[in-house]
């Protein structure tokens, strides 16, 4: 269809048909679904009829070519105007081939592999009949207590924005021309990652300056890359729930940013305007969400039951409805659904490509580049000739896919014990759980101690069950469960080298782990090929190169903790600082246990001094930053060189450091390379107190190094008329 044909289609629709396009229901509601079963109860609860379902515009959660084709076929036969359904799902870090969780992908600092992972997820999903993925989630978060921190790529605005672009490119490509692509939906707009107390769905309260400076850029980056959809957040902002927040959606999203794509609520969020206390009933909730510009209501029935009534009573303009429907029809047209309602859905190709060796190899590659080596006291890589005791609740657990991996299967998952067996013989490996995730028994401990005593080195596979993170998986105590810490101490008493391998979806308080283990490997939830990727790291087949994209706190009492913080009027450590009356804790350090950008390698790297092409820059010039990087070890390795900038004096306070660029550099043993960055005036801009985005003349400091703490510096001056 061309644009005129889409507009003409809208003109032919009845009011009831138009309202139906705004409704999204889960798969079991639709004829042709394999598990439709008895749905009269849910229909009655939502006050919707079979006719309402017939007019519905989109389906939530359907997958599998056979099912999506069946549902679409029945729908098209019953649709008066032959308007196809949109099929949407949460394809966050893989469809059937599961990649590491996004927080782990962030630690790879590898934008190319991130794009490949999204492209593979899109291919598998599209072959199964999915048209839209609810990803990427780009909510900036500095809060490890928040369960959904695993779904974003870290605490830094710039890094999150770059990953947002990569994911959108991978999922969408050229949506109208490229095969095996899905429309991308960036979420959750806005500032969902900053809930009070780290508790999901909780209040968010921040200034508009902070919002624009740190929290909005990643959403904007995704939209600049062509992202077709936006999902509203559950939280309030400026006292208004996002789903009914007209200033946020109409002024910023639709106005300032010119977004003309589809805006969808999160699950049930329109109806939740009632318990939020800004709508007295579903009718008012529908009115507020429509006025805010929310085009699709997910899994509640405020729209289907009340929008037509609101228009007929003159409380809502039909033009508002028409604009929403036109956006939905336009997306369906971009996907080519009017010409081919089934798009890429194909059972034969599904079986051919899903979980293919190529896809599994990509998952393994990204997993190995996402695993962060936090500590290594000459313990890793392991000697393949030694006897290994593998102990812990994750020793042979398939629960390593992480939250939002509903398409993945335990039968396809490579566990850590299976990965080790691919490198050593079975008789070199003894396996025991030692404890469950949160509870243990003397019998389990005794078995683990006995098998560990027979070993030369102990690998402790510890962590969180996947339900302990993800949506609604918030925790106030972010240590490992106590029973696992006890197991670690019992193993320590044997006096053998200990390698702790951690499976978790958030930064943890790892002090006790670091104290008792000789090596600490942060594996996160590494995905389908996780066991192989971990074994590759442990045996040195792959040299670890990942760097933390989120600070590891020393204690939960520090959070929120992040590297790009502001100075105070009484900073600890200043030359004239007093002993007591400074910004500090009396019982713990101010600094995290491991800073943003931190990660070890089996190689060692040495940084030379920072050199600048000039000590000043103008709005028209660029400034070149160079540093010599040397591999001083006998092992080839990859180093992520990080560049930070500080504006020493601003209209408003400026962060102590801000990441502005990075480069991944591969070096052979003994090799030296010159690493070059270019700085321009655009990178020095920020939001002023009047929300003007510009730079100021004055002194700046540039930092280059291996992480946000370990850097070398040089100063330069920005000259302006």
N, C-alpha and C positions, 0 to 999 in steps of 0.2 A: 504493500500500500504506500501511496505518497501521503503527504501531510493533509492535503485536501480531502482525500478519501477517509482518513481517520476522523477529521472534523465532521464530515458528512455522516459517518457512522454514529458519532455522538448525537447528532441531530435526530436520528431515527429512533433513539432509545427512549423508552418510557422512564418516568421518574423512578419507578420500582427497579427497573433494570440498571439504572445509573447508580442507585444506592447499593445494589448488589455488588458492583465492582469494588466498593470500598470495604467489603467484608472478606476476612481471611479465616478459614476454619481448618481444623486438623483433618488429616487423611480419613479417619474412620467415618466422617460425616458423608463421604461421597460414594455414590454408586460406582461399582467397579473396583473399590478398595478390597484388598484381600482379607482384611480383618474388620470389615464394617460392623458385623455383629449387630447387637441391639442398641440402637442409638436414640430411641425415643426418650429416654430419661434426660440425657444431655440436651436434646432438642427442646424439651419442655422447660428445662432449667434456664435455657437461653431465650425461650419464647421465639423460636424460629421454626419454620415449616419446611417441608420438602421443596416447596416453591422457592423459598428464600435460598435454600442450598443450590437450587438450579440456577439462580441468578448470581451466585457468589463468584467473585473474581479471582481468588487465589487460594492455593492449598498449602498447608503447613505440614512439613515432615514427610511427605511422600518420597519414596526412592525405589529404585529398581525399575528397569525399563518396562517389564511386563505390567506392573501395577500402574505406573504413570500413564502408559499408553491406554490401558483399560479405562482408567478414570477419565482421561481426556476424550476418548472415543465416545463414551456414554454422554459426557457433557456436551460435546459438539452435536450429537444427534438431537439433544433436547433443547439446545440454545436457539432461540428464534433468529438472532442475528449472527449466529456462528462466531461468537466471541470466545476465544480459547482461554483456558485457565492458565494462570502463572503458578508454577511449582517452586516453592521456596523451602530451604533447609539451612540448618547451622552446619556449614562445612568450614570449620574453623582452622584446623591444622591437619587436614587430610580427610578423604572420603572413606575408602576401604584401606588404602595404604596410608597409615597414620605417620605423620611427621612429629618431631618434638613439639611440645606446647610452645606457643608464641614467645613466652618469656625466655625459654631456652633458645629459640631461634634468634631472639634479640642478642643473646650472648655470643652468637656466631659472628656478629657484625658483618655478615656476608649477605649483601643485598641481592646479589645474583642468585644464590642458592634459595633465598627466600622467595624470589619470583618464580623459580623453577618449582618449588614445593606447591605454590598456589596454582601454577599452571597444571601440574599433575592432578591436584585435587579437583580442579575445574574439569579436566578431561574425564576423570572417573565419574564425577557427579553428573556431568552433562549426558554421558552415555547412559546413565541411569534415569534420565528424564528430569533432572533438576535444572531450573532456569535461573534461580537467584540464590546466592549464598549470603547469610547474615555475617559477613566478615569483610574487612578486618575490624577487630575491636582496637581502637587506638586511644582508649582512655588513659591519659597520663595518670600514673599512680606512684605515690611515694610511701605507700601504706602496705607493708607486708602482712598485716592482720587481715586485710581484705582478701576474700577467697578468689576473686576474679583477677587478681594481679597476674595469675598464670596466663591469662588470655591476652595480655598486652605485652609490648616488647621492652618495657622498662620505665625508668624514672626521668629520662631526658627528652626534652621537647624536640630537639633536632634529630636525634636518632629515631624516635618514634615516627616523626614525619617522613623520614627517608624510607623506613620499613613500610609505612602506609602506602607510599607510592609503589613500592615493589610488589606488595600483595595485590594491589588493584591492577597493576599491569599483568601480573600472572593470572589472576582470575578472569579478567575481561579481555585483554588484548584489544583487537579491533572487533568489538562485539557484533557489529553488523556484517563483518566479512569473514572473520576467523572461525573455523570449526572448533568444537569442543571447548567453548568458553561459556561462562556464566556471568550474569550481572552481579556486581559487587554492591554490598550495602554496608556503609561505614556506621559504626555504633560506638557508644551510645551518646547521643547529643543532648546535653553536654555536661562535662565535668563529673561523670559518673564515678570516676576513679578516686574521688576525694571525699568519701563519706565520713562523717564524724565517727570517731572511735573505730574506724575500719570495719564498720558493720554494714553489710549489704542492704541496699534500698534506703539507707539512712539519709538524713539531712546533709546537704552540701551548702556551705555558706562561705562565699569568697567575694572579693571586690571584682568589679568589672575589669580593672587594670590587671589583676592576677589572672583572671579568666583569659583575657586576650593575650597576655604575655606568654603564658605557659600551657594553658589547657586547650585553646582553640586551634593552634597551628596544625596539629596532626590531622584533625578533621578536614581543615582547609586543604592540606596537601593531598589527601585522598580525593577530594572533589576536583582539585586542579588536574589530577591524573585522569579524570573522566568518570569517577565513581557514579553509578546511576541512582543509588538509593541512600537514604539516611534513616536510621532508627532512633527514635526518641529514647531518652534515659528515664529511669524510674524516679530519680531524685528531684528535689526542688532546687531552684536556682533563683536567687533574689525573691524567695518566698513563694514562687509559683512552680508547681510540678511541670517538668519539661513538656509533657504531653499536652498540656493546656497553656503553654507559655508563649503567648503571641509575640511579645518583644523579641524573644530568642529566635523563634522560628520565622516570623514574618519580617522582622527588622534586620537581624543578622544573617540568617541562613538564606532566606529568599531575597532580602533587600541588598545588604552589603555584599553578599557573595554571589548573587544572581543565580542561585540554585533553582533549576526548573525541573528537577527529577522528582522521584516519588519519595514521600515521607511516610514511614510506617511506624505505628506504635510498637513497643515491646509487648510481650504477652500480658494481656489483661490491663494494660496501663491506662486505657481510656476510662474504664470503669473505676480504676483506683483513684481517680480524681475525687471520688466520693469519700473514702476514708481519709484521704489527704485533707479534706475539709474545705475544698474550693468548689465543690458541686454538691447540691442537695439531693440529686437523684440522677438516674442514667440519662434522662432527657437533657439536663443541664450539662452533664459531662460530655454528651455528644456535641452540644452547641459549642462548648469551649474548645474541644479538640478540633472541630471543623474550622472554627475561627482562627485557631493557631496554625492551620494549614496541614493537619495530619490527614493524609490521603487514605490510608488503609488502617483499619482497626483489627488488631490481632486477637482473636479468640475471646472477645466479649461482644455483646450484641447491642451496644448503645446506638450505633449507627443504623443497623437494620431495623430497629424498633422505633427510632425517633427522628431520623433525619428527614424522611418524607413528611412527617407531621410538622416539623419545624418549618419546612419550606411552605407547606400548604397554609400554615398559620401566619406566614409573613415574618417569622422570627429569624429566618435564615434565608439569604438570597440564593436562588437556584444557580446563579453564576458561580458561587463558591463551590457548589457541588460539581458543576460542569468543569471547572478548572481542575479539580481533583481527578475526575474521571478521565479527562483528556491526558493528564500526566500518566495515568495507568495504561491507557490505550496506546500511548506513544511508546512506552517501554515494551509492551507486547509487540508492537510493530518493529521496534529496533531488533528484537529477538527473532523476527521473521515468523512469528507464530500464526499470523493470519494466512500465510502461504503454506506453512508446515507446522501444524499445532504440536507435533511430537518432537520437533527440532532434532537433536542428536540422539534421542533415545533409541537404543538398538541392543537387543538381547545378545546377539551374536558377538558384536564388538565389545559389549560389557564383559563377557567371559574372556575375550582375547586380551584386553588391556588392563583390567582391574587387577591389582597386585602382580603385575608383570615384573619380570626380573629388572627391567629398566627402572620401574617405579620404586621397587624395593631397594635397589642400589642407591637411588637418589635419597631415599629416606635414611639409609645407613650413613651416607656421606654427610648429610646435614646434621644427623645426630652426633656423629663423632666431632664435628666442628662446633657443636653447641655445648659439649661437656667441658666444664670448667675445672681445671686442676687448681685447688685452693692451697694445698700443702703437700710437700714432698721432701722427706728427709732421707734421700738416697735409697728410697724403697721402690720406686717405679722408674722405668718399666720393669715388669716382673721377669724373672728367669723362667723360661718354659720347662726347664728340667726339674724344678722344685715341686714338692708336694704342697698342694693348696687346700686349705680348709675354707669352704664357702659357707658362711653362717649368716643367719638373719631372716626376717620375715619376707624379704624380697629375693631370697636365694633362688627360688624357682617360680616366683610369682609372675603371672601374666598381667597384673595390674600396673603396667608401666606405660599405658597409652595416655593416661591423663584425662581430665574432664574434657567434654565436648569432642569425644571420639566415638560417638554412638555408632558410626558405620564400621568401626574396627571390630575385629574378632579375636578372642583369646587364642583360638586355634591357629591363627596366622602370626601370632606374636613370638618373637625370639626372646626367650628369657635369658637372664644373665648366666645361668648354669649351661644352657644350650650354647650360648656364645663362647664360653670358656672351652667347652668340649670341641669346638671347631678349631682350637689352637693347641690343645694338649690332649693326652690320652685319658680315658675314663678312670684308669686306676691311679692317676695323679690327683684326682679331685674327690674330696669327700664333702658331702652336703648335709646340712642340718639347719632347721629354722631357728632353733634356740629360743624363740619367743614368737608370739603373734604380734600384730601391729601395736595393740594397746594392752595386751595381757599376756602372761606367761605362766609356765609351771616348772616345778623342780625337775620333772622328768625331761622337759625340753632342754633345760639348762645343762643337765647332766650329760645328755646325748651330745650337745654342742661342745661341751668341754672335752669330752672323750675324743671326738673326732678332730677337734682343733689341736689337741695335744699330739696327735699323730702327724700333724702338718708342719711345714717349715715356714709358711706365711699364711696369714688369715685375711680373707676378704670378708668384711662385714657389710652386708646389703641391708641398709636401713632406710626408713623414711615414713612418709605419710600415705595412708590409703587415699585413693583418688577422691573419695567423698569428703576428705578433710580439706580440700581446696575446691576451686571452681565456684560457680554461682551458689550463693548461700553457704559457702564453706569457709566462714570467717572464724578466726581463732584468736583468743586473747593471749594464750600461752603458745609462743611460736618456737618452743624447743621441740626436739624429738620426744615422743612419749617416754615417760620415765622408765618403763620396763625395757626399752631399747637402750637407754643410757646405762642401765644396770648390766645388760648383756655386754655392752662395750667394756665396762670396767672389769667384768669377770674374764673376758678375753685378754684384757691388758695384763691381768695377774699371771698369765702364762709366760710372759716375757718374750713373745714372738712378735715379729713385725706385723703391724695391722694396717690394712688399707680400708678405709671407710668409703663405701660407694652409696651416695644418697639419692633417693627418689622422692621428689617433693615438688609442689607447685608454687612455692613462695620462698623468698629469702627467710632463712631460719636463724635463730640464736644458736650458733654452733660452738660456743666456747668449750663445752665439755667434750665435744667430739674432737675438736682441734687439740685439746689437751692430751687426750688418750690415744689418738691415732697417729701413726707415722706418716700417713698420706691420706688426704681427703679429696675425693672426686665428686663433684657436684654434677650428677647425671640428669637432674630434673625428671620429667616424664619424657623419655626419649623416643617413644613411638614403636611402630611395628618391628623395626630392626634394632631396637634398643640394646638387646643382649650382645649382638655382634659388634655394634659400635663401641660399647663399653669394653669388650674384650680387645678390640683393636687398640684402644687407648692403653689399657692395662699392660699389654704385651709389647707396646711400642711400635705396632704396625702403623699407627697413626700418631703423630706428635701433637699433643693438645695445643690448641691455639685460641680457645674461646676466652672471652673477657666478660666480666659481669656487666650486665646492662642495668643492674639495680644493686644498690649498696646492701651488704650483709650487716645487719645491726649487731652491735656488741650485746645489746639487751633490748627487750621489747620496750623498756622505759624510754628509749631514745626516739621511738617512731612517732610521727613521720621523720625519717632521716634521709637526706639526699645530698649529693655533692655540691650542687649549684645553689647553695644556701646564701643568705645575706649576712653581712657582718652586723654586729650590734655596736652600740656606743661603748660597750665595755667588753671587747673580745678577749677571750682567754689567749694568752701567749703573746699579746702585744708588748712592745718594748717597755711601756710604762704601766703595764697591767699590775693591779694589786693582787695579793694572794687570794683573797676571799671574794671581794666585790666585783666579780666578773661573771660573764655568762657561762656557767659550768654546772655539772653535777658534782656532788660531794662524794658519791660512791662509785661512779663509773666514768670512763673517759667520754669526752664529747664525740670522738671519732668512731666510725663504724669498725667492726671487726675486720671487714674487707671492703675497700672503697669501690665505687663505680669505676669500671674499666679494668679491674684487677683480674689477672689470670696468669698462671705459670705455664711453662713449656719445658720440654726436655732439652731444649736449646737454651743458651744464655745469650742475651743481647746487650750491647753497649751503645749508648747514645753519646754522640759528640755534642759540642756546644751548638746552640741555636744561632743561625746567621740570618740577618734581614738584608734585603736588597737596598733598603733605605731606612732611616730612622723616622721618616714621616710619610704620610699618605694624604691625598686629597680625594674629593668626591669623584674625580675623573681618573685617578691613578689606580694601579694595583700594587700590592706589596708582596714580594716573594719571600717565603720562609723556607730555609733549608736546614737539614740536619743530617749528619752522617750516622748511619746505623750499621753496626757490625755484629755478625754472628761469631761469638767468641768460643763456641763449643765445637764438638766433633759431630753434631747432629744437625741435619738440615731442618729448618723450621720456618714458621710463618709468624710474623709479629704485626699486631695492629697498632700502628703509630697514631697517636691521638693529639689533636691540636685544640687548645682551649684559649679563650680570650677573656680578659677582665677590663671593663671600663672603670677606670679608677675614680672618676667623679662624674655623677650624672644628675639629671633633674630629679630623678627618684633613685632610691638605692639600687645598686646593680649587684648581681651575683659575684661571689668570689672567683668563680670560673664558669664558663659556658662552653660546652663542646660546639665547635664550629666546623670541623672537618676531621676525617680520619682516612688512613690508607693502609691496606693489608699488603705486607711486603714479604716475599719469599726469599730466604737467604741460604745458600749452601754453607757448610762449615768453613769458617775463616773468611767468608765473603763480606764485603762492605758495599753498601749502596747509599747514594745520596737521595734523600726523600724530600720532595718539594711540595709546598702548599702555596696557594695564592689567596691573599686577603684583599677584599674590596670593601668599599664603604657600605654596601648593602648589608654586609655581615655585622656591622657595628650599630645598626638601628635597633630601637626598642620603643616600647610604649611609654610616653611621658604621662605626667599627671593629668593632662587634658585629653589623653588617649590618642594623641598624635604620634604616628610611627615615624621616627626619624633618628638621626645620629647627632651627637654633639662633638664639637671640637674639643680636643684635650688629649690627655695621656692614657695610653692603653698598655696592657701587659699581655704578651703572648706566651703560652706554655706549650711545650711539646714533650711527650713522654709516653711511658708504657701503661700508665693508668692516671686517674685524676689526681692522685697524691704525688706520685714519683715523676716529676717533670723538671725540665730545664726552661729558663725564662729569658726574655728579652723585652725591652720597652720600645714603643713607637708612639708617634704623635699624629693625630688627625687634624689637618689644617682645613679650615672653612672660612669663607668670606664673611 
